[in-house]
Amino acid sequence: MSGPVTAVRLRVSESFLSLQGEGPTAGMPAHFLRLQGCDVGCRWCDSRYTWDAGASEAAPLDRVLSTLRALGEAPLLVVTGGEPLQHEGVRELLAAAIGLWPRVEVETSGLLPPPIAHERLAWNCSPKLPSATDRWEQTWAHVAVFAADPNTTFKLVVGDDPDTADALRLVVEAGLPRARVVLMPEGLTDAAVKAHALALAEVCRREGLRFGPRLHVWLWGARRGV
């Protein structure tokens, strides 16, 4: 890489090779790029270490990508966080990444609209329920823009009541395409995930919505680098 791209710098929390644990490609081998910085403030967040944007030094984009590629082969890059769309260099990152991976997925709260669109770029948009954060309404502000991209999957994290009722209500009120809505059980341990999953699976069956696993929690628990 050369030119302006080399001047782009990203605050990286961690990068690793694992299996995608959530969303439409759960189980697929993937490179993960976890960016540093998020101010959404979800109460159940499993990566609070990414909240402080100043906790990581910025690294050049070309070095970030070469570090990922050196981890081994994978058909998927998952850009996560933190909140990736709060990074100034995310447009350049994604533009470069779609030339290196067959598929790129971005895990986002939806706090900001998607900066680019591409046939190999997918959005796992996870707007928040009222129980998760005081800023939940802001994460629903751009759902129509995301819904217009057929590569967007909406992933709603559902925990204790009234989460289920809120999720079903907001899906209708926002006009989300139901075929692209995934309900995922909240939890930081396998036991907690299963406790929410059993009831949520019945809701998905009744409502005709997809159920989303948390494979990484089932396999490894709430650990970094997996």
Backbone as a ProteinNet text record, in pm:
[ID]
protein_1_A
[PRIMARY]
MSGPVTAVRLRVSESFLSLQGEGPTAGMPAHFLRLQGCDVGCRWCDSRYTWDAGASEAAPLDRVLSTLRALGEAPLLVVTGGEPLQHEGVRELLAAAIGLWPRVEVETSGLLPPPIAHERLAWNCSPKLPSATDRWEQTWAHVAVFAADPNTTFKLVVGDDPDTADALRLVVEAGLPRARVVLMPEGLTDAAVKAHALALAEVCRREGLRFGPRLHVWLWGARRGV
[TERTIARY]
83.6	0	88	40.4	117	21.9	76.6	-6.1	-76.6	-196.2	-267.4	-302.3	-321.6	-361.5	-258.5	-132	-27.4	-31.3	-98.8	-107.6	-221.5	-310.5	-423.6	-375.4	-421.7	-382.3	-506.9	-499.3	-612.3	-572.5	-663.9	-642.5	-691.6	-598.1	-629.5	-624.7	-732.1	-734.5	-668.5	-703.8	-644.1	-677.8	-597.1	-624.2	-589.2	-672.5	-652.8	-727.5	-698.4	-762.6	-847.8	-976.4	-1066.3	-1181.2	-1295.3	-1419.1	-1519.5	-1592.7	-1698.5	-1803.4	-1832.7	-1921.1	-2065.9	-2094.1	-2229.2	-2267.1	-2397	-2443.3	-2456.8	-2472.9	-2506	-2395.6	-2270.7	-2159.2	-2099.2	-2177.4	-2127.8	-2064.6	-1945.2	-1871	-1764.4	-1764	-1667.6	-1532.1	-1419.9	-1288.4	-1276.3	-1219.2	-1216.5	-1098	-1046.1	-957.1	-1043.5	-1003.6	-1075.1	-985.4	-1040.1	-972.9	-1062.9	-1021.6	-1100.9	-1041.7	-1119.6	-1073.8	-1104.8	-1025.5	-1034.7	-1117.8	-1215.5	-1294.7	-1443.7	-1524.2	-1669.8	-1732.7	-1835.9	-1903.8	-2053.6	-2092.6	-2233.5	-2269.9	-2178.8	-2195.4	-2297.1	-2298.4	-2393.6	-2364.2	-2467	-2449.1	-2395.9	-2428.1	-2384.3	-2262.1	-2194.3	-2083.4	-1978.1	-1933.3	-1830.4	-1691.4	-1680.1	-1548.1	-1529.2	-1550.7	-1537.3	-1394.8	-1300.3	-1161.3	-1141	-1241.1	-1228.6	-1291.1	-1353.1	-1426.5	-1335.8	-1224.6	-1134.8	-1053	-1086.9	-1018.1	-869.1	-831.5	-691.9	-607.5	-668.7	-595.6	-510	-511	-432.5	-368.1	-242.1	-174	-220	-226	-268	-155.7	-193.1	-96.5	-130.6	-31.5	-58	-144.3	-233.2	-325.5	-253.2	-147.5	-78.2	-19.1	30.7	84.4	-27.7	-140.5	-254.9	-298.2	-310	-354.9	-250.9	-124.1	-19.9	-10.2	-32.7	-33.1	-145.3	-262.9	-375	-345	-293.7	-268.1	-162.2	-72.4	34.4	-15.3	-137.7	-191.6	-229.5	-248	-292.1	-404.3	-453.5	-556.6	-696.3	-784.5	-926.5	-1004.6	-1126.3	-1205.7	-1282.8	-1271.4	-1353.8	-1271	-1295.8	-1242.9	-1361	-1354.7	-1456.6	-1394.8	-1451.3	-1408	-1506	-1455	-1542	-1481.4	-1533.2	-1483.7	-1522.7	-1544.2	-1561.2	-1670.4	-1673.6	-1763.8	-1681	-1666.4	-1577.6	-1611.2	-1739.4	-1777.1	-1741.3	-1694.5	-1646.1	-1500.9	-1438.6	-1298.8	-1288.5	-1206	-1191.9	-1140.1	-1058.2	-997.8	-1076.4	-1200.6	-1272.5	-1307	-1335.2	-1364.8	-1246	-1127.1	-1007.9	-976.8	-998.5	-979.1	-1066.8	-1194.2	-1287.3	-1259.8	-1225.9	-1194.2	-1073.8	-974.1	-856.8	-890.3	-971.8	-999.6	-1077.5	-1170.7	-1250.3	-1166.9	-1047	-956.3	-867.3	-874.3	-787.1	-862.1	-990.1	-1070.4	-1193.5	-1236.9	-1359.4	-1483.3	-1481.6	-1595.1	-1543.1	-1601.8	-1569.3	-1699.6	-1701.4	-1817.6	-1779.8	-1870.6	-1850.9	-1956.7	-1912.3	-2002.3	-2021.5	-2144.7	-2170.7	-2301.6	-2308	-2431	-2530.6	-2484.4	-2568.1	-2567.3	-2478.9	-2472.8	-2447.7	-2372.9	-2343	-2379.7	-2409.5	-2447.8	-2328	-2351.5	-2241.5	-2169.4	-2035.5	-1960.1	-1946.5	-1950	-1938.5	-2025.4	-2048.2	-2121.2	-2043.2	-2048.6	-1981.1	-2041.6	-2039.6	-2101.2	-2032.7	-1906.1	-1834.8	-1828.2	-1899.4	-1899.5	-2036	-2038.5	-2163.6	-2163.8	-2284.2	-2300.6	-2380.7	-2325.9	-2398.5	-2437.6	-2555.6	-2600.7	-2679.4	-2635	-2694	-2745.5	-2857.8	-2915.1	-2958.9	-2951.4	-2966.4	-3110.2	-3145.4	-3274.7	-3265.7	-3379.8	-3377.6	-3304.6	-3302.3	-3235.4	-3084.2	-3031.5	-2887	-2811.2	-2865.3	-2792.6	-2888.4	-2853	-2933.7	-2930.1	-2835.5	-2822.4	-2889.7	-2976.7	-3032.8	-3103.5	-3175.2	-3248.5	-3155.3	-3036.5	-2941.2	-2893.7	-2893.1	-2847.9	-2953.4	-3075.1	-3181.8	-3198.1	-3119.4	-3139.4	-3112.5	-3026.4	-2985.4	-3027.2	-3122.6	-3156.8	-3214.5	-3282.8	-3337.8	-3226.1	-3117.1	-3002.8	-2939	-2921.2	-2866.3	-2959.8	-3090.5	-3186.9	-3187	-3152.2	-3149	-3035.7	-2937.1	-2826.6	-2862.5	-2878.8	-2918.5	-2814.9	-2694.3	-2589.9	-2592.5	-2697.6	-2710.5	-2797.2	-2746.3	-2824	-2841.4	-2963.1	-2989.7	-2986.9	-2899.2	-2873.8	-2911.6	-3023.1	-3071.7	-3039.4	-2971.3	-2932	-3045.4	-3098	-3216.5	-3181.2	-3210.5	-3187.2	-3317.9	-3320	-3439	-3550.4	-3672.2	-3786.2	-3757.2	-3801.1	-3891.2	-3821.3	-3700.9	-3625.4	-3700.9	-3763	-3829.9	-3940.6	-4024.1	-4133	-4077.2	-3971.5	-3911.6	-3854.6	-3786.9	-3728.4	-3835.8	-3941.5	-4048.2	-4117	-4136.4	-4199.2	-4112.6	-3982.9	-3893.1	-3871.8	-3872.3	-3862.3	-3977.5	-4097.4	-4215.3	-4209.7	-4182.4	-4182.6	-4077.8	-3961.4	-3854.6	-3870.4	-3965.2	-3985.5	-3867.8	-3802.3	-3687	-3732.2	-3654.1	-3686.3	-3672.1	-3782.4	-3782.5	-3691.4	-3673.5	-3586.2	-3440.5	-3409.2	-3270.6	-3257.4	-3353	-3347.1	-3305.9	-3205.3	-3157.5	-3172.6	-3236.2	-3242.3	-3136.7	-3055	-2941.9	-2948.8	-2931.1	-2940.5	-2822.2	-2851.9	-2746.8	-2684.3	-2553.8	-2487.3	-2338.1	-2263.8	-2118.2	-2064.1	-2153.2	-2113.5	-2207.1	-2164.7	-2249.1	-2380.9	-2375.2	-2496.1	-2593.5	-2541	-2627.1	-2688.3	-2606.4	-2657.6	-2768.2	-2745.3	-2845.5	-2974.7	-2964.4	-3084.1	-3173.6	-3112.4	-3190.2	-3227.3	-3143.8	-3162.9	-3287	-3316.1	-3427.7	-3559.8	-3581.4	-3703.9	-3700.4	-3583.2	-3572.3	-3593.5	-3550	-3570.5	-3719.9	-3799.2	-3944	-4003.3	-3953.3	-3999.7	-3968.7	-3847.9	-3808.3	-3895.2	-3924	-4008.3	-4149.5	-4200.2	-4335.7	-4344.9	-4241.2	-4245.3	-4185.4	-4125.7	-4063.9	-3936.1	-3862.3	-3736.3	-3620.1	-3501.8	-3383.8	-3329.8	-3280	-3212.8	-3062.6	-2992.4	-2848.6	-2769.5	-2671.4	-2589.5	-2480.5	-2413.5	-2290.2	-2186	-2135.6	-2048.9	-1921.8	-1865	-1739.4	-1757	-1874.7	-1900.9	-1916.9	-1988.5	-2006.3	-1872.2	-1784.8	-1657.5	-1553.2	-1540.2	-1426.4	-1462.8	-1587.3	-1624.5	-1588	-1601.4	-1575.7	-1426	-1353.2	-1208.2	-1172	-1059.6	-1007.1	-937.9	-928.4	-851.3	-916.7	-1049.4	-1119.8	-1244.7
-117.9	0	124.1	226.3	348.5	465.5	587.8	704.8	741.2	806.9	856.4	748.7	623.1	516.5	496.7	511.9	489	591	705.3	808.6	782.3	690.8	659.5	579.2	616.6	547.3	504.3	387.2	329.7	293.1	315	274.8	130.4	39.1	-103.7	-156.2	-220.8	-287.4	-423.9	-502.5	-634.1	-685	-777.5	-845.7	-992.6	-1080.9	-1223.8	-1302.5	-1431.3	-1524.7	-1619.9	-1631.5	-1716.8	-1760.8	-1790.7	-1822.1	-1711.1	-1668.8	-1572	-1635.2	-1568.9	-1627.6	-1587.1	-1482.1	-1427.1	-1393.7	-1369.1	-1317.3	-1421.1	-1376.5	-1466.8	-1563.3	-1534.9	-1623.8	-1692	-1708.8	-1774.2	-1908.5	-1929.8	-2053	-2041.1	-1933.4	-1916.8	-1868.9	-1927.7	-1875.3	-1728.4	-1649	-1505.1	-1438.6	-1336.5	-1242.1	-1139.5	-1102.5	-1001.8	-880.5	-764.2	-637.7	-560.7	-554.3	-485.1	-346.3	-244.8	-107.8	-53.5	45.3	100.6	228.2	235.5	356.1	332.1	363.9	352.9	430.9	510.3	583.8	551.7	435.3	395	351.8	281.6	252.1	145.1	33.8	-74.2	-135.6	-155.3	-205.3	-348.1	-428.1	-567.1	-589.5	-483.5	-493.4	-593.6	-680	-778.8	-733.2	-608.2	-557.2	-413.4	-394.2	-260.5	-206.6	-295.3	-251.1	-171	-168.7	-91.6	46.4	79.5	205.7	328	325.1	441.8	453.1	552.6	569.1	598.6	654.8	689.1	577	458.5	347.2	270.8	311	241.9	343.6	320.1	408.5	377.6	480	463.5	399.4	304.5	234.9	261	264.6	287.6	176.6	213.3	117.6	3.4	32.2	-75.4	-176.8	-129.4	-222.2	-304.2	-241.2	-311.9	-426.9	-400.1	-502.9	-613.1	-577.3	-679.6	-768	-710.9	-790.7	-893	-852.3	-944.7	-1057	-1023.5	-1123.3	-1223.1	-1179.6	-1267.5	-1372.7	-1358.7	-1454.2	-1586.9	-1589.3	-1709.6	-1676.5	-1777.2	-1754.5	-1759.9	-1675.4	-1676.7	-1603.8	-1649.3	-1586.5	-1463.5	-1429.1	-1323.3	-1232.8	-1102.9	-1006	-946.8	-949.9	-888.7	-765	-650.1	-524.8	-494.9	-491.1	-477.3	-376.1	-371.5	-273.8	-309	-201	-61	-38.9	83.1	120.7	161.9	72	99.8	227.6	262.1	376.3	510.2	508.6	631.4	661.5	577.1	597.1	673.9	777.3	861.6	784	682.2	608.6	487.9	472	347.6	337.2	447.9	441.9	385.1	437	388.9	244.6	209.7	71.2	-23.5	5.6	-84.2	-87.7	25.7	29.3	-59.2	-59.6	-144.7	-291.1	-316	-453.2	-532.2	-468.5	-542.1	-585.9	-532.2	-578.9	-693.7	-727.7	-830.8	-953.1	-937	-1047.6	-1070.2	-1195.5	-1221.3	-1159	-1147.5	-1089.2	-1009.9	-893.2	-808.6	-778	-798.3	-765.5	-660.3	-567.3	-464.3	-481.7	-494.6	-502	-359.6	-308.9	-171	-159	-59.3	-29.1	45.8	96.6	180.1	325.8	362.8	499.7	600.8	558.6	642.5	565.6	634.9	565.1	497.9	400	331.7	427.1	429.8	525.3	483.9	353.1	304.6	180.9	139.9	16.7	-60.4	-192.9	-279.3	-418.2	-491.7	-624.4	-722	-699.1	-787.2	-731.8	-621.5	-557.3	-575.6	-635.3	-662.7	-591.6	-552.7	-481.6	-567.9	-592.4	-656	-544.5	-488.7	-368.8	-409.6	-362.3	-403.8	-283.6	-223.5	-114.1	-165.6	-79.1	-123.9	-109.3	-195.1	-187.8	-89.8	-37.8	63.6	20.9	-109	-154.9	-149.2	-139.2	-152.2	-24.2	89.9	215.6	333.1	443.2	564.8	622.7	579.7	631.5	540.5	451.9	351.6	413.1	524.5	583.6	630.8	677.2	723.5	608.9	486	372.7	327.6	379.9	350	459.9	564.4	681.3	654.8	556.5	533.4	396.6	330.3	193.6	188.4	294.1	294.5	292.9	362.8	363.9	225.6	162.8	27.6	-71	-58.1	-151.2	-143.7	-27.1	-11.6	-91	-130.3	-213.4	-359.2	-439.9	-580	-662.5	-609	-680.3	-651.4	-588.6	-560	-664.8	-717.6	-801.1	-723.9	-722.5	-654.1	-756.5	-732.5	-827.4	-761.7	-805.2	-745.4	-836.5	-780.3	-855.6	-848.5	-965.2	-973.2	-1041.8	-973.4	-1028.9	-1045.9	-996.8	-1010.2	-917.1	-947	-859.3	-718.3	-615.7	-620.8	-627.6	-683	-681.2	-745.2	-858.6	-927.3	-840.3	-785.3	-698.9	-574.5	-516.1	-398	-432	-546.4	-586.1	-604.8	-675.9	-700.5	-569.7	-481	-352	-267.3	-260.2	-176	-230.4	-361.1	-419.4	-369.6	-366.7	-319.8	-169	-93.7	52.4	103	36.9	79.4	22.1	-69.4	-129.8	-213.2	-281.6	-363.6	-481.8	-519.3	-637.9	-763.6	-829.3	-938.2	-1053.9	-1074.6	-1182.5	-1157.2	-1032	-997.9	-956.6	-997.6	-969.2	-1095.7	-1082.5	-1191.6	-1150	-1233.9	-1211.4	-1297.5	-1236.9	-1306.3	-1294.4	-1404.9	-1399.3	-1327.4	-1243	-1171.8	-1264.2	-1245.8	-1324	-1328.2	-1329	-1334.3	-1472.4	-1565.5	-1703.6	-1795.3	-1918.4	-2014.4	-2036.1	-2041.2	-2062.2	-1945.4	-1822.7	-1704.8	-1697.5	-1728.5	-1728.4	-1832.1	-1952.6	-2058.6	-2022.2	-1957.4	-1920.4	-1828.2	-1733.2	-1644.6	-1712.6	-1804.4	-1865	-1952.2	-2024.6	-2117.5	-2045.3	-1936.4	-1858.4	-1785.1	-1735.7	-1658.5	-1746.2	-1870.6	-1962.4	-1980.4	-1988.8	-2002.4	-1875.8	-1759.8	-1633.6	-1629.1	-1668.4	-1667.9	-1763.7	-1879	-1975.9	-1920	-1856.5	-1801.2	-1682.8	-1598.3	-1475.4	-1488.7	-1603.8	-1621.3	-1541.5	-1520.8	-1448.5	-1545.5	-1503.2	-1588.3	-1580.1	-1691.9	-1700.2	-1696.5	-1614.2	-1601.1	-1657.8	-1744.1	-1800.6	-1704.8	-1740.9	-1675.3	-1785.8	-1833.4	-1950.6	-1929.7	-1809.1	-1785.4	-1796.6	-1753.6	-1768	-1915	-1988.6	-2132.1	-2205.4	-2169.3	-2240.6	-2197.3	-2065.2	-2015.6	-1925.6	-1886.3	-1793	-1651.1	-1559	-1417	-1389.1	-1433.6	-1414.2	-1322.7	-1255.8	-1174.9	-1266.1	-1217.4	-1287	-1410.5	-1426.6	-1541.3	-1494.7
0	0	0	-68.7	-75.8	-86.3	-88.5	-104.3	24	10.9	128.8	230	184.4	275.8	385.4	352.1	451	563	541.7	644.1	742	708.1	795.1	914.7	1032.8	1154.4	1230.4	1293.6	1364.2	1506.6	1599.5	1738.4	1752.5	1768.2	1769.6	1912.4	1953.8	2083.3	2075.5	1972.1	1952.4	1813.5	1765	1639	1657.3	1600.2	1622	1515	1509.4	1417.5	1499.4	1466	1542.6	1452.7	1514.5	1444.1	1473.2	1371.5	1394.7	1486.4	1597.9	1697.7	1684.2	1606.8	1601.5	1457.6	1438	1310.6	1201.6	1076.4	966.2	926.7	965.1	928.9	1051.2	1157.3	1278.3	1246.2	1298.9	1274.6	1167.8	1091.1	982.4	1037	991.3	1030.5	990.3	1078.7	1053.9	1121.2	1054.9	1120.3	1192.5	1313.5	1390.1	1410.8	1380.9	1410.1	1506.1	1632.1	1734.3	1755.8	1722.2	1734.7	1874.2	1914.3	2049.2	2047.8	2137.9	2152	2131.4	2232.4	2221.5	2336.3	2305.6	2412.1	2417.2	2362.6	2368.6	2510.6	2578.2	2720.3	2754.6	2680.3	2710.1	2847.3	2925.2	3061	3064.4	2960.6	2959	2869.5	2831.1	2735.3	2781.1	2686.8	2719.2	2675.8	2631.4	2591.2	2639.2	2767.8	2826.4	2814.5	2797.8	2781.5	2653.8	2566	2441.5	2451.9	2563.1	2571.4	2563.8	2632.8	2640.5	2511.7	2430.1	2301.9	2319.7	2432.4	2454.1	2510.5	2527.9	2589.3	2489.6	2364.7	2262.1	2170	2134.1	2039.5	1897.3	1815.2	1676.3	1595	1509.1	1423.6	1277.7	1188.8	1047.6	988	897.9	838.1	769.7	695.6	624.8	721.9	837.6	937.2	1001.1	1027.3	1085.9	995	865.2	772	753.7	747.9	731.3	854.9	972.7	1096.1	1093.1	1048.1	1036.8	939.1	823	718.5	762.2	849.8	896.7	995.1	1044.9	1141.6	1078.2	946.5	877.4	781.7	711.3	610.7	671.8	623.5	661.5	552.5	523.2	418.2	462.7	591	648.2	737.8	727	822.9	898	1030.9	1115.2	1181	1151.2	1213.8	1326.2	1448.3	1564.4	1660.9	1783.1	1875.6	2017.5	2091.5	2056.9	1952.1	1902.8	1794.6	1674.2	1574.9	1461.1	1385.2	1375	1292.5	1356.6	1481	1543.4	1508.3	1428	1390	1259.5	1257.9	1139.5	1018.6	1040.9	930.1	884.5	932.2	901.5	752.7	686.8	542.3	465.2	494.8	426.2	462.5	588.6	631.4	551.1	540.4	472.1	322.3	264.5	121.9	90.2	179.3	158.9	187.2	289.8	332.3	227.7	156.3	57.9	-61.7	-72.3	-175.7	-130.1	-0.3	56.8	107.6	142.3	194.2	106	87.7	12.7	77.2	210.1	282	401	421.4	536	608.8	739.7	821.9	925.1	947.3	1049.1	1156.8	1281.1	1395.8	1447.3	1439	1477.2	1553.9	1640.6	1712.3	1624.6	1511.1	1427.4	1468.5	1560.1	1611.1	1499	1396.6	1280.9	1154.3	1044.3	921.5	855.8	769	700.2	605.8	610.1	527.4	382.4	352.4	215.1	199.3	75	45.4	-59.8	-51	-146.9	-137.3	-246.5	-247.3	-153	-119	-26	115.8	139.3	270.6	335.7	454	525.2	659.7	703.2	829.5	926.4	1043.6	1152.8	1247.9	1223.1	1294	1417.6	1533.4	1660	1738.7	1693.9	1772.6	1909.4	2007.3	2146.1	2196.7	2290.1	2356.7	2473.7	2520.4	2626.6	2752.9	2783.8	2905.8	2895.5	2774	2754	2783.2	2739.8	2751	2741	2805	2795.2	2653.3	2572.7	2436.1	2333.5	2377.9	2288.3	2168.5	2188.1	2075.7	1964.6	2002.2	1901.1	1811.3	1865.2	1784.1	1683.6	1694.3	1598.4	1493.8	1503	1417.5	1270.2	1240.7	1101.6	1049.2	1117.4	1076.2	934.6	890.2	754	650.5	679	587.2	582.2	696.8	700.1	630.6	655.2	596.1	443.4	389.2	243.5	179.5	259.4	210.2	235.7	130.5	150.3	224.5	243.1	316	465.9	513.6	657.2	725.7	836.5	928	1057.6	1111.3	1237.8	1350.7	1447.1	1555.2	1687.3	1746.5	1870.2	1987.9	2087.4	2206	2307.5	2345.9	2431.7	2563.1	2673.1	2806	2881.7	3004	3087.8	3041.5	3085.8	3056	3106.8	3029.5	2913.9	2778.7	2771	2646.3	2529.5	2551.7	2441.4	2382.4	2467.1	2419.8	2350.2	2405	2342.9	2205.7	2194.7	2066.6	1960.3	1993.4	1896.7	1857.6	1952.9	1923.5	1831.7	1860.7	1782.8	1641.6	1625.7	1491	1404.8	1462	1388.2	1365.5	1472.9	1462.6	1363.4	1359.4	1268.7	1128.5	1109.9	979.2	933.7	1027.7	990.1	905.1	804.3	723.5	808.2	839.4	936.3	894.5	765.9	719.1	754.7	791.8	825.6	971.3	1053.6	1197.6	1272.1	1357.5	1442	1587.3	1667.8	1812.4	1880	1964.3	2024.5	2176.2	2249.1	2395.8	2458.1	2556.2	2629	2732.2	2756.6	2859.7	2840.5	2950.6	2946.2	2978.4	3016.3	3041.4	2964.9	2944.2	2874	2947.9	3080.2	3159.5	3144.1	3146	3132.1	2992.4	2891.7	2754.6	2739.6	2792.4	2779.3	2850.4	2965.7	3040.8	2959.2	2887.5	2801.6	2670.5	2624.6	2492.6	2485.2	2590.2	2585	2560.8	2633.6	2612.9	2479.4	2442.7	2318.7	2195.7	2202.3	2089.4	2061.6	2166.8	2149.2	2088.3	2129.8	2071.6	1921.8	1884.9	1743.4	1662.5	1718.3	1647.9	1627.7	1731.9	1723.7	1627.7	1627	1550.3	1410.3	1381.3	1250.2	1232.9	1342.7	1339.6	1360.4	1318	1332.7	1475.1	1522.1	1652.1	1627.3	1703.8	1684.5	1800.3	1774.5	1881.6	1927.6	2034.5	2077.1	2092.3	1978.4	1977.7	2058.5	2053.3	2124.1	2275.1	2326.9	2469.9	2505.5	2422	2444.2	2444.3	2350.6	2336.4	2439.1	2460.8	2537.8	2655.5	2668.9	2774.3	2736.5	2833	2808.2	2817.1	2715.8	2709.9	2594.7	2607.6	2496.9	2395.5	2272.5	2170	2114.3	2132.4	2076.4	2001.1
[MASK]
++++++++++++++++++++++++++++++++++++++++++++++++++++++++++++++++++++++++++++++++++++++++++++++++++++++++++++++++++++++++++++++++++++++++++++++++++++++++++++++++++++++++++++++++++++++++++++++++++++++++++++++++++++++++++++++++++

